[in-house]
């Protein structure tokens, strides 16, 4: 039942009862709390017991001490808002607050522990803090991987209502729909002049996304206050697109909330550093991968006696064409057979991709699954036509279908890896390709390049495991145990590397 009352201005406002909040969120919080308790208790039990010698012959005393530490740590985590999605969604913020909780817990135990008969040394306390941090980081990392996978399948998502003009509402809907792993699912849309409260009630939602540019100032303020008084979670879209949120600086003017947008500045020394990294990385990469390239070349040659290298013309920086080098993964006359598989295209727009492309050879499937086929592009990096990091090198016929805005991607060298390659490679929509490439060009920095390079290693391993899993399932084998092993391995890789997740600027 929704209670209705009058606000201070006499306008009708709606109070959202606790039952309005999706019950699935409470269930997720219980899973997270259970993981935290297990991580904290396990770390301190290990340190106080086997390492500290405490509790020998007094197991009940050890259990009580560990339970007290776990309860105190849980209270500290609650005070740090570590059970709110809007805080934990940014991994770097989450880990910094977890570290703060671990340090305070260690300090408290060290100071008041003697009253309980616990007297850990400074060194042992430091070990306990480190163990607690490692346990919580791993536990929460695994939880994050598990939750994102559930949400990517449309489960455990929070229903949201988008309010704005039709065009902007549709744009926000596509953006949210393309990132279900973030936990939002658009269930309804409403016009600025429509019955927003009615839409929320009908959708049983307590979350709204307002397209601020669709409202006039008075209308936006009135609706926002009504929603907040009703206990609704309000998200505001600025109307900006493609700008890294870290370039926004809160700069209130006469107590009004304004933002300053930092300009993008690329200095000559930054360009010099990027080119130096490209040169060093390409030389080291070619030398280190030489044995792999030799084995791959022999395998390609033995399979069909065709050429080892695949040369193709691509469009690079400033619209200049260049020849890209890759290990051949398709039959020699693959280009002439493109019309035979055009109907199997799994992407929208001018891009082409088919997971079951019959033109791919047996050796080629292995090379693609491991990304070994792209190693010869290091030659392009060495020659200066490509960079280690940048937008995907596009084909000439694809570029012919790009509009003027998307051709801004030609301001930088194309790259072997990039933001689209690690975030949107499995996204079939051309809009994701467009948005991520333009985001990279608009927000380039050395830090972003470094993070993309580090994230690429994780993405390559996970992609290889997924391709192996796909081939195993399609092979018709009845044994499912290897599938579980592959899933566990992929989860372990993703959770270990999860610490760097938030370093890639979110484009949503």
N, C-alpha and C positions, 0 to 999 in steps of 0.2 A: 504494500500500500504506500503511495506517495503522498506525503503531507504537503499541503499548500498553505502558505501564509503570506502576509504582506511585508515587503521590505520597507526601508526607511522612507522611500519616496512614494509609498502607496502602490507600487507596482507588484504584480503577482510574482512570487518567487517560489521555487520548488526545493524542498529539502530532500536530499538523497539519503535514505536510511542505509545502515550498514549492509543490509541484505542486497543492496544494489551492487556492491563490489563483487566481481566475479569470484565465486567460491574456489575456483581452480588456483587463484593466486595464493590463497591461504595454504592450500595443499603443497604448492611449490615451496613456500616459505618453510614449511615443516621439514621438507626434504633437505633444504639448505641448512637449517638449524641442526638437524641430526648429523649432517656431515661435519659441521663445525665442532659439535660436541665430541664426535669420534676423533677428529684431528687433534683437538686440544688435549683431550684425555690421553690419547695414545702417545703424544709427544712427551707430556709430563710424566706419565707412568714409566716410559722408557728411561727418562733422565733421573727421576727420583728413585726408581727401583733398581734395575740392573746397573746403571752407571753410578748412581749416588749411594747405593748400598742402603737406602732407607727402606724400611718396611720388612726387613728380613725377620721372619717369624711373626710379624704383625701386619698381615695382609689387610685386615679391616682398617687399621690406621692409615695405610697407604691409599686404600680405596677412598676413604673419607677426605684425605688431603687432595687427591686428584679430582674428586668430585667438586670440592670447594673451589679449586683453581678453575675448573671448567665453568662452573656457575658464574664466578667473577668475570672470567673472560667473555662469557656470553653477554653479561650485562654491559660490559665495556663495548662490545661490538654493536649492541643495540643503541648505545649512546652515540656511536659514530655513524649511525644510520646505515649500517652495513646490511640491513634487510630491506632496503628500499631499492626498487629496480632502477630508479633514475640516478642513483649513486653508483650501484654496482655495474651499470651498463658501460661505464668507462673503466676499463681494466686498470689503468695506471692510478686512477683515483682510489679504486677499491684496494689495490695492493698497498698504497701509501697509508691508508687508514688501518689496514690489517697490521702493517708493521708498527704503527703507533700503539695498537692494542697489545701486540706481543711485547713491546718494550715496557709498557706500563705494567703488564701482568708480571713480567720478570722482576721489575723493581719492587712491586708490592710483595711478591713471594719472598724476595731476598730480605726485605726489611721486617716483615711481620711473621715470616715463616718460623723463626725460633719459638714463637708462642705455641705453635702446633707441634713442635718437636722436629721441624724441618729446618735444617741449617745448611743450605747449599752454598758453596763457595762462589766467588765472583765468576770464576771460569766455568763452573757448572751451571750457573744462572745464564751465562752467555750461550752455552751449548743448548740450554732449554729454550731460550728465546729463538735461536736459530732453528731448532727442531720444530718449534711451534709455527714459525713463519713458513718453513718448508712444507709442513703438513697442511696448513690452511691454504697456502697458495696452490698446492697440488689438488686438494679436495675441491676448492672453489673452481679451479681450472677445469677439472673433470665435470663438475656440475654445469659449468658454462657450456662445455662441448655437448653434453647430454641435452641441455635445455634448447640450445640452438638447433640441434637436429630435430627435436620434437616440434619446435615451432616452424621449421622449414617444411614440415609435413602438415602444417595447419593445426597442430595440437598445442594446447597451453598458451594460446594467444589471447591478448586482451582486445575485446571488441571496441572499436572507436567509431565516432561519427565525425565526418568531415563537413565543415560549414564554410561555404564560399560560393563564388560565381561558378557556373558549370565548367568553364575551361580550367580554372585553377583547382577546383575540386577534383576534376578528372586527372589532372597532373599529379596532385598529391596522392590520389588513390593509386595511380600506377607506381609511384615512388614507394609507397608503403607496401603495396602488393608485391613488388619485386624484392622486398627484404623482409619476408615473414619471420626470418630468424631473429629479428629485432624484437618480436613479441607483439606487434600490433596487427590487427586485421580490420579493414574497413568494412563495416556492416551496413552503413547507411550514409546518405549525404543530405544536406539541407541547405536551402538558400539563405542568405543573410537575413532576409525578411520573413523566413519561414518559422515554423514552430520547432525550435531547437530542442526545447525540453521534451516535447512530444516525441521527437525522433529518438532522443536518449532513452525515454521510457519504453518505446516500442522495441528498441534494440537491446534493452537491458544492459546498457553501457553506462559507465561512470567516467568516460574519457572522451574528450573532444579535441579536434584539431581545427583551429580557426585560421583561415586564410586572411590575414590582417589587411592585405591590400584590397580585399573585396568589400570592406566596410568604410564608412566615414568615421571620423574620430569619436563622435558622440555615441554612435551606435555601437562601436566596438567596446568602449568603456562600459556602457550600460550592460551589454550582454556578458562581458567578462565578469563583472561584479556579481551578476545574478548566478552565473555558473559556479563561481567560487563559494558563494553563500550556500549553494545547494550541495557542496562537497564534491563537485565534479573536478576531475583533473584536466587542466586547460593547457594545451600546447598551442603556441602561436607561430605561424609561418611568417617569416619576414618579407617574403616575396623575392628575396635574393636566391640565385641559383648558381652553383658552381664555385662558391667561395668557401675556403676552409674556415670553419667556425673559430679557429684560433687566431684568425686575422681580425676578428671582431673584438673591440675593446669597449667595455662599459664606460661611457663618459656622460653621466647625467648632466642635464642642462636645467638649472633652476629647479632641481629635484625631480625633473621629468626623465624617464628612462630613454636615453639615446645611446647609440653605438657609433664608435669610430671604426671605419674600415681601413686597416693598414694597407698601404699600397704595396704591390709586389716589386721588389727591387732585386735585380740580378746584376751583380758586379762582375767586372772582368776576372777578378781572382776566383770567384765562384765557378765561372765557366772554365778557367784554367784547371781548377781542382777536379772538376767533373771529367775533363779530357784526360787528365793524368790518371784518374781512377780507371777510365776506360782503357787506356794504353796498358797499364800495369795488369788490370784484370784480364784483358784479352790475351796477353802474353802468357801469364801464369796459367790461365784456363786452357790455352792450346797445348802448352807443355804437359800439364797434369792429365789432360784428357786424351793425349796421343795414343796410349795403349788401347783405350776404349774405341777411338776412331778407327784404328787399324783393324780391330776385331769386327767392328760394325761394317767396315768396307769389304772385308773378306766375305762376311755373311751375305751382304747385298749381292756381291758378284757371283757367289756360288748359287744363289737362288734362281736367277734368271739371266745371268751373263750381261745384264744391262749396265748402264753407267752408274757409278757410285754417287756422284754429286748431282743435285738438282739445281739448275740455275733458272732464275726467274726475275723478270723486271718488276720493280716496285717503285712507288713514289716516296721520295724522302724529303729532307728539309728543303724549304723554299720551293717545293713542287718539282724538284729535279729527280729524274729517274735514275736508278742504279740497279745493278745486278746483285741479287741476294743469293747466298749459298746455303744449301741444306743437304743433308743426306737423303737420298731418294727413298721414299717410303711407299710409292705407288708404282704401278706397272709403267713401263717406259712411255706408252702413248696415252697417259691418263688425261691430258688436256683435251684430246680428241674424243674422249668418252664422257666428257662432262655432261652433255645433253642427255645421256642415258640415266644419270642419277639426279638430275635437277629436281625431280619431283620428291626426292627423299631429303631435301634441305630441311634442317631442323632450326634454322635461324630466320629471323625476319629481316627485311631490308635487303641491302645489296650483298651481305655476307653469306657465305656458304659453309655448312658444316653438317656432316652425317657420321654418326658413331659407327654405323655398319656399312660404310662405303666399300663396295666390292672391289674398287680399284686398289685398295691398300693391300700390300703383300703381307705374308706371314711375318717376315723379318720387320717389315715396316710397322706392324702393330706393336711389336716390342719396343722399337725405337721411339714411337710416338708416346707409348705409355710411360717411358722413362725420360722423355724429352731429349734423348741423345741425338735425335735427328737435327736439333737446332744448334748443336755445338759448332758446326762450320760457320755460323753467323759471327763467331768471334773474329773471323777474318775480316768481315765487314766492319766490325768495331775497330780493328787495328787500322784499316784503311781510312776510317773516318766517315763512312757513309751511314753508319749506325752507332748507337750508344748501348751500353749495357742496360740502361733503363730509359724507357720512352714509350710513346704510343706504338701500337702495332703497325708494322710497315704495310701499307694498303696497296692493293692492286689498282692499276690505272682505270679499269672499268668501274671499280668501286668508287674511286675519287670523283669520277664523272657524275656520280649521283649524290655527292656531298654538297650541302649548301655552303654559303660563304662563312657562316659561323663555324661549322665543323672543320672547314679547311684551315682554321686557326691552329690545328694540330701540327701543321707543317712548319710552324715557327721553331720547332725543336727537331732534333734527329730522332728517327724511329728507334725503338729499342728491342732487345731480345726479350726482355721482360718488362712489365709495366703494371699500372694500377688495374687496367682492364684484365690483363692476363691472370692476376692473382685474385681479383674480386668478382669479375663478371664472365670468366671463361665459360662457365656452364650455364650462364643466363642467355637464353635464345633471343632476347629482345635487342633490337638495334639501338633502342633508346639507352640501354645500359652502356653499350659500347660508346655511344656518343657522349653521354654524361661523364663517364669516367675518364675518357681521353681529354675532354675539355677541362675537367677538374685538374688533371695533372699539369696541363699547360698553364692554367691560371694560377696554380699554387705551388709551382715547382720550388724545391729547395734541396740542398745536399742531404739534409736529414731525411726527407721523404725518399730520396733515392736509396739511401742506406737501409731504411726500413723495408722498402720494396725488395731489395736484394736479399735481406735476411728472411723475409716472408716467403720469397720464391722457393727457397730450399724446402721449407715445410710443404708448400703447395705442390711441388714436384713429387715428393714422397707420397703425399696423400692421394694425388691424382693417379700415380702409378698403382697404388693399392686398390683404388676404386676401379681402374681398368682391369686389373687382375680379377677382382671380384666379379665384374660384369662378364668377363670372358668365361669364368668358372661357372656362373649361373646359366649362361646361354649354351654351355657345352652339354648340358643335360645330365651331368654327374649327380648321383643320388646322395653322395656324402656331403653333409652340410657342415661338418666340423671345421674344414678349412675356411668357410665363410665367417664363422665366429672368430677364428684366429685373426683373419684379415681385419674384421671390424674392430677387435680389441687393439690391434697394432695401430690402426689409423687413429683411434681415440687417444691412445697413449701419445702418439706423435703430436696430435693437435693440442692436447692438454699441456704437454711440456712446452710447446712453443706459444701457448696462449698468452704468456706474459707480454708479448709484443703486439697483441691484437689491436689495442687502442692507439698504438703509435702510428698506424696508418690512418690518416684523417678520415673520419666518417664523411661520406658524401650525402648523408640523409639529414 
